[in-house]
Amino acid sequence: MRSQGYVYVLQPGHHRANKQGYTKRADLVLEATLGRLLQPDEIAHHKNDVRDDDSPDNLEPMERGPHMRLHTAKRKAQGRYIGAHRNQPRLHGRFTKS
């Protein structure tokens, strides 16, 4: 299954599974590579920004805060950042500039 560019695998019971039992493949690959479960504040960061490239050498654990700051800085550098104001449309994710 795919959603927003990420690949999901059916893994009911996994600590990161959604209500339908699907987990991001990147999380599973990174956990196998690290030999441990990801902590609640960790995510699997794709170094090359390709969301479906879940090869072990492309993934690294990052805390959510630093990960958000990294991608915000990249969007600003590319001129794709509007801001986090509630009434402003975002250029990434589910919302687009109208």
Secondary structure by P-SEA (a helix, b strand, c coil): ccccccccccccccccccccccccaaaaaaaaaaccccccccccccccccccccccccbbbbcaaaaaaaaaaaaaaacccccccccccccccccccc
